[in-house]
Amino acid sequence: MGTGLAFLKRRYILKFMARQVRYEYAGGVYYIKARGVGHEPIFRDAIDRNRFLEILVETVFRFKWLCHSYCLLEDHYHLILETPQGNLSKGMRQINGLYTQSFNRKYRRQGPLFGERFKSIIIEKARYLLPLHRHMMLNPVRVNLTRDPERWPWSSYLPNIIRGYRPAFLITQWILSYFSGKDESFSLEKYQRYIFNEEEGKFSWRDLRDRVFLGSDTFIERVKKRILVQKDKKRDMNYNLTREDNSPLEEIIGNKRLTRKERDVRIYDAYIHHGYTLNEIAAYLGVHFATVSRAVRRMEKRVLRQALQ
């Protein structure tokens, strides 16, 4: 019995006590990694990767994130995200949840696609964003998917070196600002030299603190204080970060007859920008929850098309 209890205790510690602490705060910059269960592929073809990017676009716009970098491999993916509203977990649940549903439908499988909670590391932007971006851009080379990052279309390397290739959801300005020069071609040449020179601004995963922070002592203390302040504000004021104001639905949607397109726009505005739930909007309009959900989905597709034009 004693041996059995000791075994269960070790299992509990490994499964729960060792779980990564998840810190979220407005303005946080995160390095994200998510891997398939049992290292199984989460992307089997180009259609899968395009579907994932569609979901990423929708999530970036919905949660008002800034995406600085991405790289899709075979059994995992990497992102560098900035969250002005401190809503990382909600958005990541949408990304991994929607993609799992899509993947399972396509391949007629069941169960989780991702083997563990996504990994998130809070990074000191000025010090670590560039080295981590380079680490991500060279990953396809390291795992022998390609010999040149320029030949791997599923990362943000090409959008950084080809102006017309840049999707609207990707923020390239911050990274490329470090390589400004006399003209754009010279700047891009400096950027490419940096990517291939891993000794310049080299970093080590051994710099990681508490499995959560990648930054200086000063940065870590500042982040911890900011997280505590935000927790106190949310507790004391019952503050809802997703609702920007208290505008009633009568003002947002109105009560006059609208075309379907006009109503979709107003429903989307109430849901995305004012923080109303789908159920609240459905109750106000006197329609089924699914009707409101379809309206939001139509608008997300419209926004996505406009963003990719």
N, C-alpha and C positions, 0 to 999 in steps of 0.2 A: 504493500500500500504506500509506504514511504517513497519508494522509487517512482510509483505512478504519479504521486502528487508532485514530486520534483520535476518529472517530465512535463506535466501540465503547466507548472509554474514557468518553466523555460519557454514553452510554447506561447504562453500569455505574454511574457516579456518581449519575445521576438516579434510577435504579431501586433501588439498594441503599444507597449511602452516604447518600442523603437520606431514607431511611425513618425514620419517627418512632421515637424510643427509647421502649420500653414499660417504665415503672417500676411495680412493684406492691408494696404493703406492707399489713400489717394496719392497718385503720382509715383507709385512703385514701378520699378523696371525689373523684369523677371526673365531669367533664362528657363525655358520650359523643355522638358523631354518626356515623351510618352512612348511606351514600348508594347508590342503585342504580347498576348499571353503565351508563355512558353517559347518566346522568341519566334513565334509564327508570323508569317508575312501579314501586314495590315494593308498593303497595297500590292495587288496582283497585276495590274495593268494601268495604262494611262487614264482610262476612264475612272478608275478608283481615285487616282491622284487628283484629277480634275474635280471630282465630286467633293473630295476633302477641301480643296481650295475654295469651292463655292460656299461650303459651310463656314470656312474661315472668314471669307469676305463678309457674309451675313452677320457673323458674330462680332467682327471688328466694328462694323457700322452700328450694330444694335447696342453694343456695350461701350461704344465710343473709345475703343482702344487705339493705340498707335502700334502698328506692327513694324519693327525695324528690320527683322530678318526671319527667314524660314528655310527649312531644308527637309524634304521628304525622302526617306530612304526606302527600305523594304519592310523591315520589321519595327521601325520606329520613326519618329519625326522630332524636329527641333524647332523652337520658336524663340524670338526675343520680343517681348511685349511690354508696353508701357500702359498703365491703367490709371488714367486721370481720376476715375471715380472709385477706385479701390474695389473692383468687382471681379477679380480674377476667377475665383472658384465657380461663380455662376456661369461665366462665359465658357470655362473649360468643360463644365458639365454639358453645356449645349453642344460644343464641338464634338467631344468624344461620344456623347449619347446619340446625337443625330447620325454621326458617321457609322457607329456600330449598327444602328437600325438599318441604314442603307446597305452596308456591307452584308449583314445577315440576310436581308431580303434577296440580294443579288445572288448570293452563293448558297442560299437555303440552309443556313446554319443557325444554331441557337447558342445562347450563352454570351458571356463577356468577350469582347475582342481585345481589350487592353488588360495586361496581366497584373497591373498594380496601379495605385494612385499615381497620377502624373507627378513628375518631379518638378519642383519650382525652386529656384534660387534667386534671392534678391541680390541684385548686382549694383555696384557703384558705377553709374553710367559713364562718367568721364574716364574712369580707369579701366573698366573691363568690357564695355560693350564692343569695342573694336576687336580685341583679341578673341572674344567669344564668337563674334561674327565670322572672323577668319577660320576659327576652329570648325564652325558649321559648314562654311563653304568648301572646306577641304575634306569633309567627312566622306562624300561619295568616292573620292580618290583613295582614302585610307581603307575603305571596305571593298575596293576593287570593282566598283560599279562603273567607273570611268577613269580615264587617264588624265582628264583635264576638266576642271569645274565648268568651263565654258560649254562642254558637251553634255552637261547634266541639266536638263530644262526644269527640274523640280526643286530649284533653290532660288534664292534672291540674288545670286551672282549675276546672271544675265540682266535682270532689271537694273542692276547698279551700273553696268557698263554700256547698256543700249537704251537710249532715251525713249524711243518709241515702244519699248518692251515693258515699261513700268506700269503695273496695275495701280489703280487709284488707292487701294487699301494699304499699299506698302509705302512707308516713309523712308526715302533714301537720302533726304537732305542732310540729316544729322551725320550719318556716316561719311558721305561724300564731302561734307564741309571740312573735314580734316585733310583733304587732299586738293584743296583749291590751289590753282596756279594761274599762269598767264592765259591759258585757254583751256577749253573743256577736254581736248584730246590729251593735253599734258597732265591734267588732273586725273583722268582715267588711267593713264599710264602709271602714275604714282600709286593709285589704288591697287592696280594689278600687281605691281612690285611688292606692295605691302602684303597682299594675300599670299604670295609665294615665299616671302621671307619670314619664316616662323620664328626667327630669332629676334626680330624687331618687336618690342613691346611684349615679350614672351610672358605667359602666365602659367601657373601651376594649379591643379585642383587641390594641391596641399594647402593652398591659401584659404580654402573653404573653412568657414567658422560655424560651429554648431550645425553643420550640414544644411545651413539655410542662407548664410551671408557670404558674399564675395566682395570684400571692400575693406577699407581702413578701419581702425578702431573708432576714429571720430565719426565716420559714416555710420557704423553699426549703432553707436550710441544715439546718434541723431534719429535714425530710423526707429529704434525702440521707443524713444520718447514720443515720436510722432504717432506710433501705433497706440500707445497708452492714451494720448490726448484724444484720438479719434474714438477709442472705445468709450471713454468717459462721456464724450459728446453724444454718441449714439444712445448710451444708457440713460443719461439725464434728460435728453430732449426727445427720446423715442424717435430719433432722426432717421428718415428713410432716404438713403442716398439716391435711389432711382427716381424719386419724384421731384421734379425741379420746382414745382410751384403747386399751389392748391386750386388751380383753375378747375371749376366744375365741368363735368362732361357736357352740360348744356352750352357752355361757351365754346368748348373744343369741337364737339360734333354738331351741336345745334339740334333743332327739332323740325326743320322744314324738310320737304322731300328732296332727295339728292339723287344724282345718277350713281350707278354702282362705283364708277371710277372716283367720283368726288367723295363718296362715303368711305371707300377704301383708304384714301389719303387721310381723312380725319380719324378713322379708327387707328391707323398706323401711328399718327401723331399722338393720340391719347395713350397708346400702348408703349411706344418707344420713348417719346420725349417727356411724357407727363407721369409715367409710372403706373397707370391704371392696369389692373389685371384683365385678362380675357373675360373672366366671369363677370367682373364689374361692368365692362363695356356691353357684354351680351345682355345683362339684366337691364341696363339703361335703354338699350334699343329694343328689348322685348324679343330677342331672337335666340337661337340655340348657340351654345358655346362654339360649336364647329363652324358656324357661319362666320363668326368673328375671326377664328383661327385661319380660315381660308382667305379672308380679306388681308390679314397680316402677311400671309404667305405670298399672295399676289403682289403686294407692295414690295416685299423683300426681293422678289425676282425682278421687279421693275427697277429698284435701286441698284441691284447687282448689274443689270444690263447697262444702265447709265454709267456705272463706275468703271466698267470694262471697255467702254467705247473709246 
